[in-house]
Amino acid sequence: AGVTYTVEIQSRLRAEEERSARARALQTEAELTALRAQLNPHFLFNTLHTLLALVREDPARAERALEQFGDLLRYSLRVQQETRDEGPFVEEWKFVRDYLALEQLRLGERLRLEVDVRPETLDCAVPVFCLQPLVENAVRHGIAPQARGGTLTIAARLENGAVELSVEDDGAGADPEAVHDGDGMGLRLVRQRIEALHGGRGEVVVDRR
């Protein structure tokens, strides 16, 4: 009787753990779906503002920009339809390069790029839309407001088995605590996505020189 009782208790505990794990998984899935839905319109809204400015200033450049915007939109829609949370970094990096091509059309020589993307990172899995919001923040808040423009540095490397992505600009800078606690959607969503997908194994760090 004692053995039977012990087996039953263990079975109930396993079933309870499975239900709890399933509940956590469903909650995470719901959170990620909500975050994806917030992030995509935010990015598209800002890109459309860039295109509107180009249409008024230079129709020929705007036409080229629309083609690049089409590539961005196709990627965004494909990721949304597939409802995947992670993908190879090579796809995320192409997405960011297309975005930067749009911004360079708008800012010209005021936006200078330095890139150090290691080849071994390209096949690594990263959260989709994890890099572009960081790049967008650096361009719009660090570089675009300055008459002289600035330099945007993007790096991707492997450190102790983890992918480290860094985005740096030489703008006026900001208080890291204010950035961390602020209401900016881009950084907040990236932080929440990484926490939901990887818990304590991933983090977003904001610092200034």
mmCIF file of the C-alpha atoms, coordinates in Angstrom:
data_MODEL
# 
_entry.id   MODEL 
# 
loop_
_atom_site.group_PDB 
_atom_site.id 
_atom_site.type_symbol 
_atom_site.label_atom_id 
_atom_site.label_alt_id 
_atom_site.label_comp_id 
_atom_site.label_asym_id 
_atom_site.label_entity_id 
_atom_site.label_seq_id 
_atom_site.pdbx_PDB_ins_code 
_atom_site.Cartn_x 
_atom_site.Cartn_y 
_atom_site.Cartn_z 
_atom_site.occupancy 
_atom_site.B_iso_or_equiv 
_atom_site.pdbx_formal_charge 
_atom_site.auth_seq_id 
_atom_site.auth_comp_id 
_atom_site.auth_asym_id 
_atom_site.auth_atom_id 
_atom_site.pdbx_PDB_model_num 
ATOM 1   C CA . ALA A 1 1   ? 0.000  0.000  0.000   1.00 0.00 ? 1   ALA A CA 1 
ATOM 2   C CA . GLY A 1 2   ? 2.849  2.347  0.864   1.00 0.00 ? 2   GLY A CA 1 
ATOM 3   C CA . VAL A 1 3   ? 4.554  1.720  -2.491  1.00 0.00 ? 3   VAL A CA 1 
ATOM 4   C CA . THR A 1 4   ? 1.287  2.253  -4.377  1.00 0.00 ? 4   THR A CA 1 
ATOM 5   C CA . TYR A 1 5   ? 0.642  5.478  -2.477  1.00 0.00 ? 5   TYR A CA 1 
ATOM 6   C CA . THR A 1 6   ? 4.179  6.741  -3.270  1.00 0.00 ? 6   THR A CA 1 
ATOM 7   C CA . VAL A 1 7   ? 3.784  5.936  -6.980  1.00 0.00 ? 7   VAL A CA 1 
ATOM 8   C CA . GLU A 1 8   ? 0.450  7.759  -7.082  1.00 0.00 ? 8   GLU A CA 1 
ATOM 9   C CA . ILE A 1 9   ? 1.934  10.842 -5.395  1.00 0.00 ? 9   ILE A CA 1 
ATOM 10  C CA . GLN A 1 10  ? 4.847  10.895 -7.842  1.00 0.00 ? 10  GLN A CA 1 
ATOM 11  C CA . SER A 1 11  ? 2.450  10.537 -10.772 1.00 0.00 ? 11  SER A CA 1 
ATOM 12  C CA . ARG A 1 12  ? 0.324  13.433 -9.521  1.00 0.00 ? 12  ARG A CA 1 
ATOM 13  C CA . LEU A 1 13  ? 3.414  15.596 -9.027  1.00 0.00 ? 13  LEU A CA 1 
ATOM 14  C CA . ARG A 1 14  ? 4.603  14.872 -12.561 1.00 0.00 ? 14  ARG A CA 1 
ATOM 15  C CA . ALA A 1 15  ? 1.174  15.705 -13.958 1.00 0.00 ? 15  ALA A CA 1 
ATOM 16  C CA . GLU A 1 16  ? 1.097  18.952 -11.975 1.00 0.00 ? 16  GLU A CA 1 
ATOM 17  C CA . GLU A 1 17  ? 4.567  19.899 -13.195 1.00 0.00 ? 17  GLU A CA 1 
ATOM 18  C CA . GLU A 1 18  ? 3.539  19.190 -16.783 1.00 0.00 ? 18  GLU A CA 1 
ATOM 19  C CA . ARG A 1 19  ? 0.429  21.373 -16.405 1.00 0.00 ? 19  ARG A CA 1 
ATOM 20  C CA . SER A 1 20  ? 2.493  24.184 -14.875 1.00 0.00 ? 20  SER A CA 1 
ATOM 21  C CA . ALA A 1 21  ? 5.091  23.950 -17.633 1.00 0.00 ? 21  ALA A CA 1 
ATOM 22  C CA . ARG A 1 22  ? 2.362  23.991 -20.277 1.00 0.00 ? 22  ARG A CA 1 
ATOM 23  C CA . ALA A 1 23  ? 0.746  27.021 -18.662 1.00 0.00 ? 23  ALA A CA 1 
ATOM 24  C CA . ARG A 1 24  ? 4.059  28.862 -18.611 1.00 0.00 ? 24  ARG A CA 1 
ATOM 25  C CA . ALA A 1 25  ? 4.681  27.968 -22.258 1.00 0.00 ? 25  ALA A CA 1 
ATOM 26  C CA . LEU A 1 26  ? 1.237  29.208 -23.286 1.00 0.00 ? 26  LEU A CA 1 
ATOM 27  C CA . GLN A 1 27  ? 1.731  32.429 -21.356 1.00 0.00 ? 27  GLN A CA 1 
ATOM 28  C CA . THR A 1 28  ? 5.118  33.016 -22.981 1.00 0.00 ? 28  THR A CA 1 
ATOM 29  C CA . GLU A 1 29  ? 3.645  32.290 -26.409 1.00 0.00 ? 29  GLU A CA 1 
ATOM 30  C CA . ALA A 1 30  ? 0.839  34.781 -25.804 1.00 0.00 ? 30  ALA A CA 1 
ATOM 31  C CA . GLU A 1 31  ? 3.310  37.411 -24.594 1.00 0.00 ? 31  GLU A CA 1 
ATOM 32  C CA . LEU A 1 32  ? 5.566  36.952 -27.614 1.00 0.00 ? 32  LEU A CA 1 
ATOM 33  C CA . THR A 1 33  ? 2.611  37.163 -29.995 1.00 0.00 ? 33  THR A CA 1 
ATOM 34  C CA . ALA A 1 34  ? 1.546  40.428 -28.369 1.00 0.00 ? 34  ALA A CA 1 
ATOM 35  C CA . LEU A 1 35  ? 5.091  41.796 -28.536 1.00 0.00 ? 35  LEU A CA 1 
ATOM 36  C CA . ARG A 1 36  ? 5.429  40.921 -32.215 1.00 0.00 ? 36  ARG A CA 1 
ATOM 37  C CA . ALA A 1 37  ? 2.144  42.685 -32.939 1.00 0.00 ? 37  ALA A CA 1 
ATOM 38  C CA . GLN A 1 38  ? 3.414  45.821 -31.182 1.00 0.00 ? 38  GLN A CA 1 
ATOM 39  C CA . LEU A 1 39  ? 6.878  45.846 -32.702 1.00 0.00 ? 39  LEU A CA 1 
ATOM 40  C CA . ASN A 1 40  ? 6.031  45.507 -36.388 1.00 0.00 ? 40  ASN A CA 1 
ATOM 41  C CA . PRO A 1 41  ? 3.638  48.509 -36.640 1.00 0.00 ? 41  PRO A CA 1 
ATOM 42  C CA . HIS A 1 42  ? 6.138  50.602 -34.668 1.00 0.00 ? 42  HIS A CA 1 
ATOM 43  C CA . PHE A 1 43  ? 8.881  49.871 -37.177 1.00 0.00 ? 43  PHE A CA 1 
ATOM 44  C CA . LEU A 1 44  ? 6.641  50.274 -40.244 1.00 0.00 ? 44  LEU A CA 1 
ATOM 45  C CA . PHE A 1 45  ? 5.242  53.573 -38.971 1.00 0.00 ? 45  PHE A CA 1 
ATOM 46  C CA . ASN A 1 46  ? 8.731  55.078 -38.633 1.00 0.00 ? 46  ASN A CA 1 
ATOM 47  C CA . THR A 1 47  ? 9.834  53.769 -42.022 1.00 0.00 ? 47  THR A CA 1 
ATOM 48  C CA . LEU A 1 48  ? 6.803  55.306 -43.716 1.00 0.00 ? 48  LEU A CA 1 
ATOM 49  C CA . HIS A 1 49  ? 7.746  58.669 -42.210 1.00 0.00 ? 49  HIS A CA 1 
ATOM 50  C CA . THR A 1 50  ? 11.179 58.333 -43.826 1.00 0.00 ? 50  THR A CA 1 
ATOM 51  C CA . LEU A 1 51  ? 9.603  57.547 -47.204 1.00 0.00 ? 51  LEU A CA 1 
ATOM 52  C CA . LEU A 1 52  ? 7.207  60.499 -46.986 1.00 0.00 ? 52  LEU A CA 1 
ATOM 53  C CA . ALA A 1 53  ? 10.129 62.853 -46.406 1.00 0.00 ? 53  ALA A CA 1 
ATOM 54  C CA . LEU A 1 54  ? 11.985 61.381 -49.396 1.00 0.00 ? 54  LEU A CA 1 
ATOM 55  C CA . VAL A 1 55  ? 8.970  61.741 -51.706 1.00 0.00 ? 55  VAL A CA 1 
ATOM 56  C CA . ARG A 1 56  ? 8.877  65.470 -51.001 1.00 0.00 ? 56  ARG A CA 1 
ATOM 57  C CA . GLU A 1 57  ? 12.632 66.005 -51.253 1.00 0.00 ? 57  GLU A CA 1 
ATOM 58  C CA . ASP A 1 58  ? 13.771 63.689 -54.058 1.00 0.00 ? 58  ASP A CA 1 
ATOM 59  C CA . PRO A 1 59  ? 11.237 61.554 -56.018 1.00 0.00 ? 59  PRO A CA 1 
ATOM 60  C CA . ALA A 1 60  ? 13.948 59.531 -57.796 1.00 0.00 ? 60  ALA A CA 1 
ATOM 61  C CA . ARG A 1 61  ? 15.581 58.533 -54.530 1.00 0.00 ? 61  ARG A CA 1 
ATOM 62  C CA . ALA A 1 62  ? 12.138 57.834 -53.110 1.00 0.00 ? 62  ALA A CA 1 
ATOM 63  C CA . GLU A 1 63  ? 11.502 55.310 -55.891 1.00 0.00 ? 63  GLU A CA 1 
ATOM 64  C CA . ARG A 1 64  ? 14.672 53.414 -55.019 1.00 0.00 ? 64  ARG A CA 1 
ATOM 65  C CA . ALA A 1 65  ? 13.752 53.598 -51.365 1.00 0.00 ? 65  ALA A CA 1 
ATOM 66  C CA . LEU A 1 66  ? 10.329 52.111 -52.073 1.00 0.00 ? 66  LEU A CA 1 
ATOM 67  C CA . GLU A 1 67  ? 11.981 49.053 -53.603 1.00 0.00 ? 67  GLU A CA 1 
ATOM 68  C CA . GLN A 1 68  ? 14.086 48.588 -50.471 1.00 0.00 ? 68  GLN A CA 1 
ATOM 69  C CA . PHE A 1 69  ? 11.026 49.165 -48.340 1.00 0.00 ? 69  PHE A CA 1 
ATOM 70  C CA . GLY A 1 70  ? 9.319  46.374 -50.291 1.00 0.00 ? 70  GLY A CA 1 
ATOM 71  C CA . ASP A 1 71  ? 12.106 43.996 -49.278 1.00 0.00 ? 71  ASP A CA 1 
ATOM 72  C CA . LEU A 1 72  ? 11.711 45.063 -45.649 1.00 0.00 ? 72  LEU A CA 1 
ATOM 73  C CA . LEU A 1 73  ? 7.965  44.603 -45.780 1.00 0.00 ? 73  LEU A CA 1 
ATOM 74  C CA . ARG A 1 74  ? 8.204  41.127 -47.325 1.00 0.00 ? 74  ARG A CA 1 
ATOM 75  C CA . TYR A 1 75  ? 10.569 39.996 -44.576 1.00 0.00 ? 75  TYR A CA 1 
ATOM 76  C CA . SER A 1 76  ? 8.390  41.491 -41.861 1.00 0.00 ? 76  SER A CA 1 
ATOM 77  C CA . LEU A 1 77  ? 5.229  39.875 -43.212 1.00 0.00 ? 77  LEU A CA 1 
ATOM 78  C CA . ARG A 1 78  ? 6.912  36.509 -43.681 1.00 0.00 ? 78  ARG A CA 1 
ATOM 79  C CA . VAL A 1 79  ? 8.139  36.464 -40.095 1.00 0.00 ? 79  VAL A CA 1 
ATOM 80  C CA . GLN A 1 80  ? 4.694  37.505 -38.884 1.00 0.00 ? 80  GLN A CA 1 
ATOM 81  C CA . GLN A 1 81  ? 2.946  34.764 -40.887 1.00 0.00 ? 81  GLN A CA 1 
ATOM 82  C CA . GLU A 1 82  ? 5.388  32.112 -39.728 1.00 0.00 ? 82  GLU A CA 1 
ATOM 83  C CA . THR A 1 83  ? 4.916  33.315 -36.114 1.00 0.00 ? 83  THR A CA 1 
ATOM 84  C CA . ARG A 1 84  ? 8.498  32.344 -35.364 1.00 0.00 ? 84  ARG A CA 1 
ATOM 85  C CA . ASP A 1 85  ? 10.334 34.008 -32.543 1.00 0.00 ? 85  ASP A CA 1 
ATOM 86  C CA . GLU A 1 86  ? 13.881 33.298 -33.666 1.00 0.00 ? 86  GLU A CA 1 
ATOM 87  C CA . GLY A 1 87  ? 15.736 32.905 -36.930 1.00 0.00 ? 87  GLY A CA 1 
ATOM 88  C CA . PRO A 1 88  ? 19.264 32.862 -38.360 1.00 0.00 ? 88  PRO A CA 1 
ATOM 89  C CA . PHE A 1 89  ? 21.170 36.072 -37.769 1.00 0.00 ? 89  PHE A CA 1 
ATOM 90  C CA . VAL A 1 90  ? 22.027 36.290 -41.475 1.00 0.00 ? 90  VAL A CA 1 
ATOM 91  C CA . GLU A 1 91  ? 18.346 37.147 -42.166 1.00 0.00 ? 91  GLU A CA 1 
ATOM 92  C CA . GLU A 1 92  ? 18.189 39.711 -39.365 1.00 0.00 ? 92  GLU A CA 1 
ATOM 93  C CA . TRP A 1 93  ? 21.406 41.282 -40.609 1.00 0.00 ? 93  TRP A CA 1 
ATOM 94  C CA . LYS A 1 94  ? 20.093 41.611 -44.185 1.00 0.00 ? 94  LYS A CA 1 
ATOM 95  C CA . PHE A 1 95  ? 16.931 43.201 -42.769 1.00 0.00 ? 95  PHE A CA 1 
ATOM 96  C CA . VAL A 1 96  ? 19.049 45.758 -40.888 1.00 0.00 ? 96  VAL A CA 1 
ATOM 97  C CA . ARG A 1 97  ? 21.217 46.471 -43.943 1.00 0.00 ? 97  ARG A CA 1 
ATOM 98  C CA . ASP A 1 98  ? 18.083 47.238 -45.981 1.00 0.00 ? 98  ASP A CA 1 
ATOM 99  C CA . TYR A 1 99  ? 16.849 49.518 -43.209 1.00 0.00 ? 99  TYR A CA 1 
ATOM 100 C CA . LEU A 1 100 ? 20.198 51.337 -43.086 1.00 0.00 ? 100 LEU A CA 1 
ATOM 101 C CA . ALA A 1 101 ? 20.151 51.772 -46.859 1.00 0.00 ? 101 ALA A CA 1 
ATOM 102 C CA . LEU A 1 102 ? 16.882 53.675 -46.412 1.00 0.00 ? 102 LEU A CA 1 
ATOM 103 C CA . GLU A 1 103 ? 18.342 55.826 -43.677 1.00 0.00 ? 103 GLU A CA 1 
ATOM 104 C CA . GLN A 1 104 ? 21.448 56.572 -45.722 1.00 0.00 ? 104 GLN A CA 1 
ATOM 105 C CA . LEU A 1 105 ? 19.248 57.786 -48.547 1.00 0.00 ? 105 LEU A CA 1 
ATOM 106 C CA . ARG A 1 106 ? 17.685 60.195 -46.087 1.00 0.00 ? 106 ARG A CA 1 
ATOM 107 C CA . LEU A 1 107 ? 20.794 61.291 -44.194 1.00 0.00 ? 107 LEU A CA 1 
ATOM 108 C CA . GLY A 1 108 ? 23.448 60.926 -46.900 1.00 0.00 ? 108 GLY A CA 1 
ATOM 109 C CA . GLU A 1 109 ? 27.036 61.409 -45.718 1.00 0.00 ? 109 GLU A CA 1 
ATOM 110 C CA . ARG A 1 110 ? 25.800 62.377 -42.258 1.00 0.00 ? 110 ARG A CA 1 
ATOM 111 C CA . LEU A 1 111 ? 25.351 58.655 -41.497 1.00 0.00 ? 111 LEU A CA 1 
ATOM 112 C CA . ARG A 1 112 ? 28.683 56.846 -41.443 1.00 0.00 ? 112 ARG A CA 1 
ATOM 113 C CA . LEU A 1 113 ? 28.886 53.102 -40.792 1.00 0.00 ? 113 LEU A CA 1 
ATOM 114 C CA . GLU A 1 114 ? 31.503 50.856 -39.209 1.00 0.00 ? 114 GLU A CA 1 
ATOM 115 C CA . VAL A 1 115 ? 30.648 47.140 -39.272 1.00 0.00 ? 115 VAL A CA 1 
ATOM 116 C CA . ASP A 1 116 ? 32.320 44.191 -37.571 1.00 0.00 ? 116 ASP A CA 1 
ATOM 117 C CA . VAL A 1 117 ? 30.008 41.217 -38.123 1.00 0.00 ? 117 VAL A CA 1 
ATOM 118 C CA . ARG A 1 118 ? 31.926 37.981 -37.667 1.00 0.00 ? 118 ARG A CA 1 
ATOM 119 C CA . PRO A 1 119 ? 31.071 35.234 -40.200 1.00 0.00 ? 119 PRO A CA 1 
ATOM 120 C CA . GLU A 1 120 ? 30.597 32.628 -37.467 1.00 0.00 ? 120 GLU A CA 1 
ATOM 121 C CA . THR A 1 121 ? 27.591 34.571 -36.121 1.00 0.00 ? 121 THR A CA 1 
ATOM 122 C CA . LEU A 1 122 ? 25.555 34.475 -39.326 1.00 0.00 ? 122 LEU A CA 1 
ATOM 123 C CA . ASP A 1 123 ? 24.129 30.981 -38.762 1.00 0.00 ? 123 ASP A CA 1 
ATOM 124 C CA . CYS A 1 124 ? 23.333 31.580 -35.084 1.00 0.00 ? 124 CYS A CA 1 
ATOM 125 C CA . ALA A 1 125 ? 19.714 31.830 -33.968 1.00 0.00 ? 125 ALA A CA 1 
ATOM 126 C CA . VAL A 1 126 ? 18.628 35.233 -32.637 1.00 0.00 ? 126 VAL A CA 1 
ATOM 127 C CA . PRO A 1 127 ? 15.219 36.717 -31.747 1.00 0.00 ? 127 PRO A CA 1 
ATOM 128 C CA . VAL A 1 128 ? 13.666 38.247 -34.859 1.00 0.00 ? 128 VAL A CA 1 
ATOM 129 C CA . PHE A 1 129 ? 13.585 42.063 -34.881 1.00 0.00 ? 129 PHE A CA 1 
ATOM 130 C CA . CYS A 1 130 ? 16.141 42.169 -32.052 1.00 0.00 ? 130 CYS A CA 1 
ATOM 131 C CA . LEU A 1 131 ? 18.795 44.286 -33.806 1.00 0.00 ? 131 LEU A CA 1 
ATOM 132 C CA . GLN A 1 132 ? 16.803 46.756 -35.907 1.00 0.00 ? 132 GLN A CA 1 
ATOM 133 C CA . PRO A 1 133 ? 15.187 48.649 -32.983 1.00 0.00 ? 133 PRO A CA 1 
ATOM 134 C CA . LEU A 1 134 ? 18.630 49.205 -31.438 1.00 0.00 ? 134 LEU A CA 1 
ATOM 135 C CA . VAL A 1 135 ? 19.985 50.498 -34.754 1.00 0.00 ? 135 VAL A CA 1 
ATOM 136 C CA . GLU A 1 136 ? 16.911 52.695 -35.231 1.00 0.00 ? 136 GLU A CA 1 
ATOM 137 C CA . ASN A 1 137 ? 17.323 54.244 -31.765 1.00 0.00 ? 137 ASN A CA 1 
ATOM 138 C CA . ALA A 1 138 ? 20.984 55.019 -32.448 1.00 0.00 ? 138 ALA A CA 1 
ATOM 139 C CA . VAL A 1 139 ? 20.241 56.618 -35.820 1.00 0.00 ? 139 VAL A CA 1 
ATOM 140 C CA . ARG A 1 140 ? 17.190 58.637 -34.814 1.00 0.00 ? 140 ARG A CA 1 
ATOM 141 C CA . HIS A 1 141 ? 18.301 59.788 -31.359 1.00 0.00 ? 141 HIS A CA 1 
ATOM 142 C CA . GLY A 1 142 ? 22.091 59.721 -31.579 1.00 0.00 ? 142 GLY A CA 1 
ATOM 143 C CA . ILE A 1 143 ? 22.995 60.658 -35.148 1.00 0.00 ? 143 ILE A CA 1 
ATOM 144 C CA . ALA A 1 144 ? 20.101 62.323 -37.003 1.00 0.00 ? 144 ALA A CA 1 
ATOM 145 C CA . PRO A 1 145 ? 19.678 65.264 -34.559 1.00 0.00 ? 145 PRO A CA 1 
ATOM 146 C CA . GLN A 1 146 ? 23.291 66.369 -35.072 1.00 0.00 ? 146 GLN A CA 1 
ATOM 147 C CA . ALA A 1 147 ? 24.118 68.679 -37.971 1.00 0.00 ? 147 ALA A CA 1 
ATOM 148 C CA . ARG A 1 148 ? 27.437 66.890 -38.465 1.00 0.00 ? 148 ARG A CA 1 
ATOM 149 C CA . GLY A 1 149 ? 25.783 63.473 -38.299 1.00 0.00 ? 149 GLY A CA 1 
ATOM 150 C CA . GLY A 1 150 ? 27.780 60.696 -36.738 1.00 0.00 ? 150 GLY A CA 1 
ATOM 151 C CA . THR A 1 151 ? 29.181 57.193 -36.914 1.00 0.00 ? 151 THR A CA 1 
ATOM 152 C CA . LEU A 1 152 ? 27.157 54.075 -36.233 1.00 0.00 ? 152 LEU A CA 1 
ATOM 153 C CA . THR A 1 153 ? 29.162 51.012 -35.210 1.00 0.00 ? 153 THR A CA 1 
ATOM 154 C CA . ILE A 1 154 ? 27.555 47.561 -35.360 1.00 0.00 ? 154 ILE A CA 1 
ATOM 155 C CA . ALA A 1 155 ? 29.305 44.411 -34.182 1.00 0.00 ? 155 ALA A CA 1 
ATOM 156 C CA . ALA A 1 156 ? 28.305 40.768 -33.883 1.00 0.00 ? 156 ALA A CA 1 
ATOM 157 C CA . ARG A 1 157 ? 30.557 38.188 -32.280 1.00 0.00 ? 157 ARG A CA 1 
ATOM 158 C CA . LEU A 1 158 ? 30.504 34.940 -30.338 1.00 0.00 ? 158 LEU A CA 1 
ATOM 159 C CA . GLU A 1 159 ? 31.525 35.207 -26.690 1.00 0.00 ? 159 GLU A CA 1 
ATOM 160 C CA . ASN A 1 160 ? 31.621 32.040 -24.553 1.00 0.00 ? 160 ASN A CA 1 
ATOM 161 C CA . GLY A 1 161 ? 29.054 30.295 -26.729 1.00 0.00 ? 161 GLY A CA 1 
ATOM 162 C CA . ALA A 1 162 ? 26.626 33.235 -26.765 1.00 0.00 ? 162 ALA A CA 1 
ATOM 163 C CA . VAL A 1 163 ? 25.884 35.744 -29.501 1.00 0.00 ? 163 VAL A CA 1 
ATOM 164 C CA . GLU A 1 164 ? 26.795 39.307 -28.547 1.00 0.00 ? 164 GLU A CA 1 
ATOM 165 C CA . LEU A 1 165 ? 25.321 42.097 -30.666 1.00 0.00 ? 165 LEU A CA 1 
ATOM 166 C CA . SER A 1 166 ? 26.405 45.671 -30.025 1.00 0.00 ? 166 SER A CA 1 
ATOM 167 C CA . VAL A 1 167 ? 25.211 48.969 -31.475 1.00 0.00 ? 167 VAL A CA 1 
ATOM 168 C CA . GLU A 1 168 ? 27.139 52.162 -30.746 1.00 0.00 ? 168 GLU A CA 1 
ATOM 169 C CA . ASP A 1 169 ? 26.796 55.761 -31.874 1.00 0.00 ? 169 ASP A CA 1 
ATOM 170 C CA . ASP A 1 170 ? 28.904 58.846 -31.159 1.00 0.00 ? 170 ASP A CA 1 
ATOM 171 C CA . GLY A 1 171 ? 25.983 61.148 -30.453 1.00 0.00 ? 171 GLY A CA 1 
ATOM 172 C CA . ALA A 1 172 ? 25.421 63.297 -27.381 1.00 0.00 ? 172 ALA A CA 1 
ATOM 173 C CA . GLY A 1 173 ? 24.604 60.251 -25.258 1.00 0.00 ? 173 GLY A CA 1 
ATOM 174 C CA . ALA A 1 174 ? 21.860 59.559 -22.738 1.00 0.00 ? 174 ALA A CA 1 
ATOM 175 C CA . ASP A 1 175 ? 21.537 58.560 -19.110 1.00 0.00 ? 175 ASP A CA 1 
ATOM 176 C CA . PRO A 1 176 ? 21.526 54.714 -19.134 1.00 0.00 ? 176 PRO A CA 1 
ATOM 177 C CA . GLU A 1 177 ? 19.087 54.574 -16.213 1.00 0.00 ? 177 GLU A CA 1 
ATOM 178 C CA . ALA A 1 178 ? 16.705 56.948 -17.981 1.00 0.00 ? 178 ALA A CA 1 
ATOM 179 C CA . VAL A 1 179 ? 16.889 54.822 -21.120 1.00 0.00 ? 179 VAL A CA 1 
ATOM 180 C CA . HIS A 1 180 ? 16.308 51.619 -19.147 1.00 0.00 ? 180 HIS A CA 1 
ATOM 181 C CA . ASP A 1 181 ? 13.351 53.060 -17.226 1.00 0.00 ? 181 ASP A CA 1 
ATOM 182 C CA . GLY A 1 182 ? 11.890 55.071 -20.100 1.00 0.00 ? 182 GLY A CA 1 
ATOM 183 C CA . ASP A 1 183 ? 8.815  54.333 -22.162 1.00 0.00 ? 183 ASP A CA 1 
ATOM 184 C CA . GLY A 1 184 ? 10.619 53.896 -25.486 1.00 0.00 ? 184 GLY A CA 1 
ATOM 185 C CA . MET A 1 185 ? 8.971  50.978 -27.234 1.00 0.00 ? 185 MET A CA 1 
ATOM 186 C CA . GLY A 1 186 ? 11.959 49.667 -29.187 1.00 0.00 ? 186 GLY A CA 1 
ATOM 187 C CA . LEU A 1 187 ? 14.345 48.926 -26.326 1.00 0.00 ? 187 LEU A CA 1 
ATOM 188 C CA . ARG A 1 188 ? 11.564 47.807 -24.011 1.00 0.00 ? 188 ARG A CA 1 
ATOM 189 C CA . LEU A 1 189 ? 10.234 45.257 -26.496 1.00 0.00 ? 189 LEU A CA 1 
ATOM 190 C CA . VAL A 1 190 ? 13.681 43.870 -27.284 1.00 0.00 ? 190 VAL A CA 1 
ATOM 191 C CA . ARG A 1 191 ? 14.355 43.457 -23.558 1.00 0.00 ? 191 ARG A CA 1 
ATOM 192 C CA . GLN A 1 192 ? 10.989 41.753 -22.977 1.00 0.00 ? 192 GLN A CA 1 
ATOM 193 C CA . ARG A 1 193 ? 11.437 39.399 -25.936 1.00 0.00 ? 193 ARG A CA 1 
ATOM 194 C CA . ILE A 1 194 ? 14.866 38.269 -24.774 1.00 0.00 ? 194 ILE A CA 1 
ATOM 195 C CA . GLU A 1 195 ? 13.612 37.764 -21.226 1.00 0.00 ? 195 GLU A CA 1 
ATOM 196 C CA . ALA A 1 196 ? 10.629 35.743 -22.459 1.00 0.00 ? 196 ALA A CA 1 
ATOM 197 C CA . LEU A 1 197 ? 12.734 33.566 -24.758 1.00 0.00 ? 197 LEU A CA 1 
ATOM 198 C CA . HIS A 1 198 ? 15.897 33.095 -22.714 1.00 0.00 ? 198 HIS A CA 1 
ATOM 199 C CA . GLY A 1 199 ? 15.250 34.229 -19.145 1.00 0.00 ? 199 GLY A CA 1 
ATOM 200 C CA . GLY A 1 200 ? 18.469 34.990 -17.318 1.00 0.00 ? 200 GLY A CA 1 
ATOM 201 C CA . ARG A 1 201 ? 20.621 33.640 -20.134 1.00 0.00 ? 201 ARG A CA 1 
ATOM 202 C CA . GLY A 1 202 ? 20.151 36.807 -22.193 1.00 0.00 ? 202 GLY A CA 1 
ATOM 203 C CA . GLU A 1 203 ? 20.160 40.511 -21.420 1.00 0.00 ? 203 GLU A CA 1 
ATOM 204 C CA . VAL A 1 204 ? 20.073 44.019 -22.887 1.00 0.00 ? 204 VAL A CA 1 
ATOM 205 C CA . VAL A 1 205 ? 22.785 46.349 -21.579 1.00 0.00 ? 205 VAL A CA 1 
ATOM 206 C CA . VAL A 1 206 ? 22.684 50.138 -22.120 1.00 0.00 ? 206 VAL A CA 1 
ATOM 207 C CA . ASP A 1 207 ? 25.797 52.180 -21.402 1.00 0.00 ? 207 ASP A CA 1 
ATOM 208 C CA . ARG A 1 208 ? 27.480 55.417 -22.420 1.00 0.00 ? 208 ARG A CA 1 
ATOM 209 C CA . ARG A 1 209 ? 31.072 56.439 -22.975 1.00 0.00 ? 209 ARG A CA 1 
# 
